[in-house]
Amino acid sequence: MRGYFKILVIPLVILLSLSSCVTIKQGEVGVKRKFGKYADKGYTEGLRVYNPLFAQVIKVSTQTENLEVGLSIPSKEGLNILSDVSILYNVRESKVPELLRNIGTDYEENVILPVFRSAVADISANYYAKDMHTGERSQIELAIKERMMDYLEKEGIVIQSVLLKSIKLPSSLSNAIEQKLEAEQQALRMQFVLQQAERKAEQKRIEAKGIRDAQIIIAEGLDEKILQFKSIEAFDKLANSNNAKVIISDGDMPIILNDDN
């Protein structure tokens, strides 16, 4: 009889010993709940022992979590824009026991998502639908994040980022935005062409001014005495030339006719 008792008791003791240990990993906090009451302080990483008959250890991740949400976002003009949203958040280690006592383990469904939907409705109503498809999107994301933190920070939940993804505008608005962007691109191209033409025109004006200035300088330097001196030089060279030529002159400038013979 005693042998049978040992056979039954020993496996039971082993089973209880194994079930009374829990491993807390890095990036987790374990909180003991005894008779339905959570402890004031959580366990950090390591092997922890507890009595499974009266207590259990609830583990909560303190690492960055990505909560994916799909919803319809209202705009200022009353349109609904479909979007996939990523909410990046983490739970503060020191706040885990309080979070479990106040909200429980379903804090994503019970707190984060309702607060997020409320924040989106409040913030997006101040922006036009086109703003969610342009550079204004980052401002909308930041405003939603800050509005969520106003409520969730005291609960020990830190919203790191709110990312609006896959924005789906109504087809009519999307076409209008594309046409506007295309028109803006054409305007930029035309502006570039005009700037190039202006630069070329300016270059030609500078060249013409240079030629004009040079001609003015030359004209100012060619007075009557210089022209007479140049004429005398020309007559002198012709007089000393061995070639037969016919020279017609009014006394100032020579005109040379070559002898074809």
Backbone bond lengths (Angstrom), bond angles and torsions (degrees), N, CA, C in turn:
res aa  C-N    CA-C-N  psi(-1)  N-CA   C-N-CA  omega(-1)  CA-C   N-CA-C  phi
1 M - - - 1.459 - - 1.526 110.77 -
2 R 1.313 115.61 -43.63 1.447 120.88 178.68 1.513 110.75 -62.80
3 G 1.318 117.60 -35.22 1.466 121.55 179.15 1.517 110.91 -65.59
4 Y 1.341 115.68 -43.01 1.461 118.49 177.06 1.532 111.44 -62.99
5 F 1.318 116.90 -35.59 1.464 121.61 179.98 1.526 110.79 -63.67
6 K 1.338 114.96 -43.12 1.466 119.49 178.31 1.521 111.06 -63.49
7 I 1.343 115.06 -39.64 1.461 119.22 -178.81 1.527 110.81 -63.13
8 L 1.321 116.94 -34.34 1.458 120.60 -179.93 1.522 112.62 -82.07
9 V 1.338 116.05 -38.21 1.456 120.16 -174.27 1.520 112.05 -74.37
10 I 1.320 117.80 -43.18 1.470 121.23 -174.73 1.524 111.92 -60.13
11 P 1.342 119.42 -49.52 1.481 117.93 176.52 1.521 112.56 -61.64
12 L 1.349 116.82 -34.61 1.458 119.15 178.98 1.521 111.46 -65.42
13 V 1.339 116.32 -41.07 1.468 120.41 178.21 1.530 110.36 -63.63
14 I 1.339 114.91 -43.03 1.469 119.07 179.37 1.527 110.66 -62.33
15 L 1.340 115.63 -43.02 1.457 120.13 -179.50 1.529 111.16 -63.04
16 L 1.350 115.59 -43.24 1.462 119.49 178.84 1.527 111.44 -65.38
17 S 1.320 116.52 -36.74 1.470 120.32 179.94 1.524 110.78 -64.89
18 L 1.347 115.10 -42.76 1.462 118.69 -179.63 1.527 111.70 -69.33
19 S 1.313 116.27 -39.46 1.465 119.57 -177.72 1.519 112.56 -76.23
20 S 1.328 118.32 -10.46 1.462 121.30 180.00 1.519 112.41 -94.23
21 C 1.326 117.69 8.66 1.467 122.78 178.67 1.526 109.91 -117.47
22 V 1.304 115.99 142.08 1.456 121.05 176.67 1.521 108.41 -139.38
23 T 1.314 115.86 141.29 1.462 121.62 179.12 1.522 109.56 -102.67
24 I 1.319 115.22 122.39 1.465 120.98 176.27 1.530 107.83 -97.48
25 K 1.306 117.12 121.29 1.460 121.84 -178.08 1.524 110.59 -85.62
26 Q 1.340 114.45 165.34 1.461 118.69 172.73 1.529 109.31 -63.22
27 G 1.323 115.83 139.46 1.456 119.19 -176.59 1.512 112.88 84.86
28 E 1.336 117.10 13.33 1.461 122.06 177.82 1.524 109.66 -131.93
29 V 1.308 114.54 156.66 1.458 121.71 170.91 1.522 107.29 -131.06
30 G 1.335 116.09 130.13 1.460 120.61 177.98 1.531 109.77 -105.95
31 V 1.318 116.48 134.09 1.461 121.64 -179.68 1.528 108.44 -121.16
32 K 1.319 115.65 124.26 1.469 119.76 179.81 1.529 110.10 -76.14
33 R 1.329 114.76 132.97 1.456 120.53 174.34 1.527 108.48 -117.21
34 K 1.323 115.66 112.55 1.464 121.71 -176.59 1.521 108.81 -116.09
35 F 1.339 115.08 123.40 1.460 122.16 -176.37 1.533 111.45 52.90
36 G 1.349 115.02 38.01 1.457 120.95 176.71 1.510 115.23 82.13
37 K 1.322 118.60 1.73 1.454 122.29 -177.65 1.526 109.38 -111.74
38 Y 1.329 114.74 130.87 1.456 119.35 -179.62 1.529 110.63 -82.41
39 A 1.344 114.54 145.03 1.469 120.26 176.84 1.520 109.75 -71.22
40 D 1.322 116.39 158.67 1.461 121.21 -178.92 1.519 112.77 -78.30
41 K 1.316 116.21 -19.44 1.465 120.28 -177.40 1.526 109.59 -128.53
42 G 1.316 115.89 140.70 1.453 120.47 -178.63 1.522 112.30 -95.15
43 Y 1.325 114.65 163.75 1.466 122.24 175.89 1.531 108.90 -90.55
44 T 1.337 115.54 139.10 1.462 120.10 171.54 1.519 108.81 -96.32
45 E 1.331 117.28 -170.22 1.460 120.95 -171.54 1.533 112.08 -59.55
46 G 1.328 114.14 144.10 1.460 120.63 -179.85 1.520 111.07 137.84
47 L 1.332 115.77 -179.87 1.469 122.65 178.28 1.515 108.67 -91.02
48 R 1.319 117.47 125.37 1.454 122.65 -177.54 1.530 109.54 -121.18
49 V 1.350 114.93 143.88 1.466 121.36 -177.36 1.523 108.46 -113.23
50 Y 1.337 116.53 139.37 1.460 121.41 177.18 1.529 108.20 -150.51
51 N 1.313 115.70 167.32 1.457 121.12 179.20 1.521 109.19 -91.69
52 P 1.325 118.70 108.86 1.468 121.00 -175.67 1.527 113.56 -68.32
53 L 1.337 117.77 -14.93 1.460 119.50 179.32 1.529 112.08 -74.42
54 F 1.322 116.03 -28.01 1.456 119.75 -175.29 1.533 114.13 -120.53
55 A 1.325 116.30 -13.26 1.474 118.45 -173.02 1.520 111.32 -144.19
56 Q 1.288 114.80 167.33 1.459 122.57 172.30 1.526 108.16 -147.64
57 V 1.317 116.73 161.10 1.462 122.18 -179.44 1.532 108.63 -113.21
58 I 1.321 115.41 121.71 1.470 121.75 178.59 1.525 108.30 -96.74
59 K 1.313 116.39 125.73 1.469 120.89 -178.48 1.530 110.40 -102.36
60 V 1.323 114.97 136.65 1.473 122.25 179.51 1.519 108.53 -129.20
61 S 1.331 116.65 132.59 1.464 121.34 178.38 1.526 110.50 -75.70
62 T 1.331 115.52 137.06 1.473 120.58 174.10 1.531 111.20 -109.23
63 Q 1.319 116.76 8.10 1.457 121.17 177.39 1.528 110.34 -80.74
64 T 1.323 115.63 169.63 1.465 120.09 178.07 1.523 110.02 -67.75
65 E 1.320 115.91 126.48 1.458 122.07 178.86 1.528 109.07 -111.85
66 N 1.335 115.35 147.84 1.462 121.63 178.71 1.524 108.82 -113.27
67 L 1.321 115.47 110.29 1.468 121.35 179.17 1.522 108.30 -100.64
68 E 1.341 116.79 112.78 1.461 122.31 -178.66 1.531 109.69 -90.91
69 V 1.325 115.55 131.88 1.459 121.55 -177.72 1.525 109.16 -135.67
70 G 1.313 116.71 137.25 1.455 121.88 171.70 1.517 109.10 -113.66
71 L 1.312 117.32 128.44 1.464 119.48 -177.43 1.512 110.95 -154.69
72 S 1.336 114.64 169.11 1.459 122.20 176.31 1.521 108.15 -101.12
73 I 1.342 115.51 123.03 1.461 121.18 -176.00 1.528 109.39 -100.71
74 P 1.325 118.16 124.58 1.475 120.04 177.69 1.521 110.80 -79.12
75 S 1.335 115.88 144.47 1.463 120.65 179.50 1.524 110.35 -110.00
76 K 1.318 116.12 175.16 1.456 121.75 -176.45 1.523 111.70 -64.22
77 E 1.351 117.26 -35.02 1.454 119.85 -179.33 1.519 113.19 -87.10
78 G 1.358 116.75 5.98 1.456 120.93 175.14 1.512 115.10 91.86
79 L 1.325 118.18 9.54 1.461 121.31 177.41 1.525 110.13 -85.11
80 N 1.323 115.68 156.90 1.466 121.66 176.47 1.521 109.10 -110.70
81 I 1.314 116.01 123.90 1.461 122.52 -177.50 1.520 108.58 -111.43
82 L 1.321 116.20 123.21 1.456 120.98 178.38 1.525 109.57 -79.34
83 S 1.326 115.97 137.10 1.469 119.60 -178.74 1.516 110.60 -152.31
84 D 1.321 115.28 146.07 1.464 122.18 167.98 1.523 107.43 -97.62
85 V 1.328 116.12 132.11 1.460 121.17 -173.51 1.526 109.68 -124.37
86 S 1.310 115.49 138.62 1.468 122.13 172.41 1.520 108.93 -108.96
87 I 1.335 115.63 125.93 1.464 121.08 175.70 1.524 107.33 -109.80
88 L 1.316 115.78 111.56 1.461 121.21 178.36 1.524 108.60 -94.64
89 Y 1.334 116.54 122.54 1.462 119.50 -176.56 1.527 109.92 -147.16
90 N 1.323 115.58 167.15 1.452 121.20 171.29 1.524 108.71 -148.43
91 V 1.325 115.82 159.90 1.464 122.24 179.86 1.525 108.35 -101.13
92 R 1.320 116.49 132.99 1.465 120.20 177.09 1.525 109.54 -67.57
93 E 1.329 114.84 134.40 1.467 120.65 -176.77 1.523 111.47 -58.07
94 S 1.317 117.04 -43.73 1.469 120.26 -175.22 1.530 112.72 -71.13
95 K 1.343 115.96 -16.50 1.462 120.05 -175.61 1.527 113.25 -99.09
96 V 1.319 117.92 -0.62 1.467 120.43 -175.44 1.535 112.45 -59.83
97 P 1.349 120.64 -49.42 1.474 119.05 179.26 1.527 112.47 -57.57
98 E 1.315 117.27 -43.57 1.467 121.12 -179.75 1.517 111.19 -66.10
99 L 1.331 117.25 -37.97 1.460 121.56 178.28 1.525 110.55 -62.31
100 L 1.327 117.00 -43.09 1.459 120.34 -179.91 1.529 110.91 -67.47
101 R 1.322 117.16 -38.14 1.467 119.76 179.60 1.528 111.60 -68.06
102 N 1.341 116.52 -41.88 1.458 119.84 -173.67 1.520 113.85 -83.61
103 I 1.333 116.11 -34.12 1.471 119.39 -172.31 1.521 112.46 -121.71
104 G 1.333 117.21 -38.96 1.457 120.44 -176.97 1.520 111.46 100.90
105 T 1.299 115.66 -171.84 1.465 120.57 -176.16 1.523 112.90 -79.20
106 D 1.321 118.08 -19.77 1.471 121.27 -178.77 1.531 110.96 -91.79
107 Y 1.327 117.10 47.00 1.461 120.02 -176.41 1.525 112.48 -70.38
108 E 1.326 117.72 -24.18 1.470 118.69 176.32 1.527 110.82 -63.80
109 E 1.344 115.72 -50.43 1.461 120.22 -178.60 1.522 112.11 -73.31
110 N 1.327 116.79 -36.84 1.469 120.14 -172.35 1.523 114.08 -84.21
111 V 1.350 117.11 -25.29 1.460 118.97 -174.28 1.528 112.68 -128.44
112 I 1.331 117.24 -56.13 1.466 120.19 -171.36 1.530 111.47 -61.30
113 L 1.322 117.85 -50.32 1.460 119.76 -177.28 1.536 113.15 -66.07
114 P 1.344 119.56 -45.20 1.478 117.82 176.79 1.528 112.78 -60.30
115 V 1.330 117.33 -41.77 1.461 120.43 178.59 1.523 110.51 -64.39
116 F 1.317 116.27 -39.70 1.467 120.36 179.28 1.524 111.11 -63.01
117 R 1.324 117.78 -47.64 1.469 120.54 -178.81 1.526 111.12 -62.31
118 S 1.316 116.22 -39.42 1.464 119.55 178.03 1.521 111.17 -65.24
119 A 1.332 116.71 -42.91 1.470 120.87 -179.93 1.523 110.95 -64.20
120 V 1.330 116.38 -41.74 1.472 120.15 179.32 1.525 110.61 -61.40
121 A 1.330 116.15 -45.53 1.470 119.56 -179.49 1.527 111.62 -61.19
122 D 1.328 117.12 -39.30 1.467 120.94 -178.91 1.532 112.18 -71.21
123 I 1.327 116.11 -43.01 1.467 120.27 -173.99 1.523 111.74 -78.90
124 S 1.333 117.26 -48.30 1.466 119.92 -173.78 1.522 112.24 -65.18
125 A 1.334 117.98 -24.55 1.461 120.81 179.29 1.527 111.86 -66.85
126 N 1.321 118.01 -12.04 1.463 122.06 178.55 1.526 112.96 -94.23
127 Y 1.330 117.10 -0.84 1.465 121.19 -176.43 1.524 110.24 -124.64
128 Y 1.321 114.72 148.54 1.459 120.18 174.41 1.527 109.77 -78.24
129 A 1.320 115.32 158.84 1.464 120.07 -177.62 1.523 111.59 -59.66
130 K 1.331 116.80 -37.60 1.470 120.02 -178.89 1.523 111.94 -64.06
131 D 1.363 116.93 -27.09 1.460 120.66 -179.43 1.534 111.55 -64.54
132 M 1.319 116.62 -28.20 1.463 120.54 -178.33 1.519 111.67 -77.47
133 H 1.328 115.32 -7.53 1.459 120.10 -179.22 1.519 111.74 -111.04
134 T 1.345 115.88 6.60 1.465 120.56 -176.97 1.526 109.57 -128.58
135 G 1.338 115.58 -159.31 1.461 120.23 -177.92 1.514 114.09 -67.85
136 E 1.354 117.14 -13.01 1.456 119.95 178.70 1.528 112.09 -70.43
137 R 1.317 116.98 -13.47 1.469 119.91 -175.60 1.524 111.58 -59.39
138 S 1.322 117.34 -40.67 1.470 120.05 -178.57 1.520 110.89 -63.17
139 Q 1.339 117.85 -34.92 1.460 120.71 177.22 1.529 110.97 -67.51
140 I 1.329 116.32 -39.17 1.465 120.38 177.68 1.522 110.30 -63.75
141 E 1.330 116.86 -44.95 1.469 121.04 179.44 1.529 111.07 -59.43
142 L 1.338 115.59 -45.91 1.463 120.05 -179.22 1.527 111.59 -64.37
143 A 1.330 116.62 -41.00 1.464 120.17 179.88 1.527 111.28 -64.74
144 I 1.333 117.44 -40.23 1.474 120.54 177.86 1.521 110.16 -64.56
145 K 1.329 116.78 -43.50 1.462 120.81 178.74 1.530 111.31 -58.72
146 E 1.332 116.59 -47.43 1.468 120.02 -178.21 1.527 111.30 -65.08
147 R 1.340 116.87 -37.84 1.457 119.24 178.61 1.538 110.67 -65.64
148 M 1.322 117.65 -39.01 1.470 120.66 177.85 1.526 111.54 -66.03
149 M 1.340 115.60 -39.52 1.463 119.32 -178.97 1.527 111.81 -65.90
150 D 1.336 117.56 -27.64 1.457 120.13 177.93 1.523 111.63 -56.63
151 Y 1.327 116.82 -31.89 1.463 120.66 -178.54 1.531 112.58 -101.57
152 L 1.324 116.14 -42.06 1.465 119.66 -169.70 1.521 113.87 -80.61
153 E 1.328 118.26 -22.48 1.472 119.63 -176.38 1.525 111.35 -61.12
154 K 1.306 117.10 -39.44 1.469 119.13 -179.10 1.525 111.59 -69.81
155 E 1.328 117.06 -18.03 1.465 120.91 176.96 1.528 111.92 -87.52
156 G 1.312 116.98 -3.50 1.459 120.56 179.10 1.514 113.50 89.86
157 I 1.333 117.97 15.11 1.465 122.54 179.63 1.522 108.44 -108.58
158 V 1.324 116.12 125.22 1.464 122.45 -178.69 1.527 108.75 -106.19
159 I 1.322 116.05 119.48 1.468 120.82 175.42 1.525 107.82 -88.10
160 Q 1.316 115.97 113.46 1.466 120.13 -178.56 1.527 112.11 -82.36
161 S 1.322 116.49 -44.66 1.467 120.69 -179.61 1.520 109.71 -155.37
162 V 1.327 114.30 150.18 1.458 121.89 168.74 1.520 106.54 -121.39
163 L 1.328 117.27 119.53 1.460 121.96 -173.51 1.525 109.84 -117.52
164 L 1.319 115.82 116.39 1.464 121.27 176.04 1.522 108.65 -84.29
165 K 1.312 117.00 120.73 1.461 121.33 -176.83 1.528 109.39 -124.81
166 S 1.315 115.28 158.39 1.463 121.76 173.96 1.528 111.58 50.39
167 I 1.323 116.07 53.07 1.463 120.60 177.31 1.533 109.14 -66.87
168 K 1.336 116.55 124.24 1.460 121.92 -179.89 1.526 109.02 -117.56
169 L 1.320 115.29 99.60 1.452 120.89 179.41 1.529 110.19 -80.59
170 P 1.330 116.99 157.38 1.469 119.31 171.55 1.523 110.21 -55.64
171 S 1.333 116.33 144.31 1.470 120.08 -173.09 1.526 112.35 -58.36
172 S 1.331 117.41 -39.31 1.468 119.75 -179.70 1.521 111.45 -63.37
173 L 1.326 116.50 -42.34 1.465 120.50 179.95 1.519 110.55 -70.66
174 S 1.318 116.44 -39.06 1.469 119.94 179.26 1.520 110.85 -61.64
175 N 1.340 117.17 -42.15 1.472 120.65 178.28 1.522 110.89 -64.73
176 A 1.338 115.64 -40.38 1.467 119.28 179.74 1.526 111.13 -63.78
177 I 1.334 116.71 -40.94 1.464 120.58 178.84 1.522 110.60 -64.56
178 E 1.332 116.81 -42.55 1.462 120.49 179.68 1.528 110.88 -62.94
179 Q 1.349 116.39 -41.01 1.460 119.55 178.26 1.525 111.20 -64.81
180 K 1.330 116.59 -39.52 1.454 120.03 178.61 1.522 111.13 -64.68
181 L 1.338 116.21 -44.74 1.468 119.96 179.06 1.524 111.01 -62.45
182 E 1.333 115.76 -39.45 1.466 119.09 178.57 1.523 110.90 -64.82
183 A 1.351 116.15 -41.16 1.466 119.90 177.84 1.520 110.99 -63.59
184 E 1.330 117.42 -39.12 1.457 120.97 178.44 1.522 110.97 -64.88
185 Q 1.346 116.51 -39.15 1.458 119.89 177.72 1.529 111.15 -64.67
186 Q 1.334 116.13 -41.55 1.471 119.49 177.80 1.524 110.94 -63.39
187 A 1.339 115.98 -39.92 1.462 119.47 178.19 1.519 111.37 -63.42
188 L 1.332 116.42 -39.49 1.466 119.92 177.63 1.523 111.28 -64.98
189 R 1.346 115.90 -41.00 1.469 119.02 177.85 1.529 111.10 -63.23
190 M 1.348 117.20 -42.81 1.456 120.72 179.24 1.528 110.97 -64.16
191 Q 1.325 115.68 -39.42 1.463 119.84 177.65 1.520 110.67 -61.40
192 F 1.335 116.64 -40.10 1.467 120.75 178.49 1.523 110.32 -64.21
193 V 1.352 116.38 -43.25 1.466 119.78 179.95 1.528 110.61 -62.30
194 L 1.335 116.67 -42.86 1.461 120.52 179.16 1.529 111.40 -64.16
195 Q 1.320 116.72 -40.38 1.459 119.90 178.03 1.524 111.08 -62.81
196 Q 1.345 116.54 -40.20 1.466 120.16 177.76 1.525 110.39 -63.41
197 A 1.352 116.24 -43.16 1.463 119.79 179.89 1.529 111.01 -63.99
198 E 1.323 116.57 -40.96 1.464 120.45 178.63 1.524 111.03 -63.10
199 R 1.342 115.87 -40.14 1.471 118.54 178.59 1.533 111.30 -64.48
200 K 1.339 117.27 -40.38 1.460 120.11 178.92 1.524 110.98 -66.53
201 A 1.356 115.16 -41.67 1.465 118.63 178.55 1.526 110.76 -62.77
202 E 1.324 116.67 -41.12 1.456 120.45 178.60 1.524 111.15 -63.81
203 Q 1.335 115.79 -38.58 1.461 119.81 178.01 1.532 111.04 -63.13
204 K 1.337 115.69 -41.58 1.473 118.86 179.34 1.523 110.61 -67.39
205 R 1.347 116.32 -38.08 1.463 118.81 177.57 1.526 110.95 -61.82
206 I 1.327 115.70 -40.28 1.467 119.48 179.38 1.530 110.79 -65.34
207 E 1.360 116.29 -42.30 1.465 120.05 179.03 1.538 110.66 -63.60
208 A 1.346 116.17 -43.81 1.469 119.65 -179.62 1.520 110.86 -63.99
209 K 1.320 116.36 -39.98 1.456 120.12 178.14 1.525 110.84 -62.60
210 G 1.351 116.08 -39.82 1.458 119.60 178.62 1.518 111.81 -63.59
211 I 1.355 116.50 -42.99 1.466 119.83 178.90 1.529 110.67 -64.52
212 R 1.337 115.89 -43.48 1.463 119.83 179.12 1.523 111.43 -60.96
213 D 1.345 116.21 -44.85 1.459 119.72 -180.00 1.524 111.04 -62.13
214 A 1.355 115.49 -39.91 1.461 119.01 179.34 1.529 111.02 -63.90
215 Q 1.345 115.60 -41.96 1.462 119.03 179.56 1.527 111.30 -64.89
216 I 1.335 116.47 -38.10 1.456 119.97 178.14 1.519 110.80 -62.89
217 I 1.340 115.15 -43.84 1.463 119.58 179.96 1.531 110.83 -61.81
218 I 1.356 115.54 -43.43 1.468 119.78 -179.87 1.528 110.19 -64.85
219 A 1.349 115.26 -44.27 1.465 119.02 -178.15 1.517 111.29 -63.39
220 E 1.323 116.46 -39.39 1.463 119.98 178.78 1.526 111.84 -65.96
221 G 1.329 116.48 -30.13 1.468 119.40 -177.83 1.520 113.76 -82.09
222 L 1.347 117.55 -20.54 1.467 120.65 -177.91 1.533 110.42 -91.53
223 D 1.333 117.33 77.67 1.463 119.62 176.34 1.537 109.68 -87.54
224 E 1.330 118.23 -179.78 1.464 123.07 -173.55 1.529 112.83 -64.56
225 K 1.308 117.73 -39.11 1.458 120.81 -178.88 1.520 112.07 -65.97
226 I 1.359 115.64 -39.78 1.467 118.51 178.89 1.515 110.09 -65.84
227 L 1.331 117.85 -40.89 1.466 120.46 179.39 1.524 110.83 -63.25
228 Q 1.351 117.85 -39.93 1.472 120.27 177.00 1.523 111.64 -63.91
229 F 1.350 115.11 -40.36 1.463 118.99 179.13 1.525 110.68 -63.24
230 K 1.334 116.89 -42.08 1.457 120.39 179.32 1.527 110.30 -65.52
231 S 1.340 116.73 -35.23 1.466 120.05 178.82 1.527 110.97 -65.90
232 I 1.336 116.25 -42.45 1.472 120.08 178.09 1.521 110.00 -61.92
233 E 1.340 117.19 -42.10 1.474 119.95 177.84 1.520 111.06 -59.38
234 A 1.331 116.46 -41.09 1.469 119.91 -179.24 1.525 110.94 -65.68
235 F 1.367 117.88 -43.95 1.474 120.86 177.87 1.521 111.04 -60.62
236 D 1.317 117.14 -39.17 1.450 121.36 -177.83 1.522 110.85 -64.92
237 K 1.320 116.20 -42.60 1.465 120.02 179.36 1.525 110.53 -65.71
238 L 1.344 115.99 -38.16 1.462 118.64 179.99 1.528 111.31 -68.61
239 A 1.321 115.08 -35.79 1.462 118.47 -179.81 1.510 111.48 -65.90
240 N 1.280 117.52 -33.35 1.465 122.11 -178.89 1.519 113.49 -89.54
241 S 1.311 117.18 0.14 1.457 120.02 -178.45 1.521 110.01 -81.46
242 N 1.352 118.54 144.02 1.472 124.32 178.49 1.524 112.11 -83.77
243 N 1.292 117.95 -13.95 1.463 121.56 -178.36 1.519 110.00 -78.45
244 A 1.329 114.98 142.27 1.462 120.48 178.03 1.511 108.63 -80.29
245 K 1.306 117.99 127.69 1.456 122.67 -177.06 1.503 109.33 -143.32
246 V 1.319 113.28 155.00 1.453 119.90 174.42 1.514 106.49 -106.14
247 I 1.318 117.42 124.12 1.455 122.22 -175.98 1.512 108.77 -115.47
248 I 1.312 115.45 125.65 1.457 122.06 175.48 1.514 107.02 -114.57
249 S 1.285 118.46 130.00 1.455 120.64 -176.06 1.514 109.63 -149.50
250 D 1.327 112.84 148.40 1.458 119.22 173.23 1.518 111.45 -95.39
251 G 1.326 114.05 9.54 1.453 119.79 -179.15 1.515 113.08 98.98
252 D 1.309 114.44 -12.13 1.471 117.93 -179.95 1.522 111.23 -111.41
253 M 1.360 117.43 -56.85 1.454 121.58 -176.52 1.502 109.63 -120.98
254 P 1.359 117.17 129.81 1.465 119.72 -180.00 1.520 111.83 -82.18
255 I 1.340 115.01 145.89 1.459 121.08 172.73 1.518 106.71 -120.05
256 I 1.317 117.28 121.32 1.454 122.30 -170.85 1.521 109.30 -101.83
257 L 1.352 115.34 131.40 1.456 121.28 173.88 1.509 107.87 -115.92
258 N 1.305 121.79 123.07 1.455 125.65 179.89 1.522 109.88 -72.02
259 D 1.347 113.02 142.41 1.462 118.77 176.11 1.509 107.92 -84.87
260 D 1.364 117.37 116.30 1.473 120.13 -177.77 1.509 112.34 -69.83
261 N 1.386 117.16 -19.38 1.445 120.29 179.35 1.506 110.15 -78.92
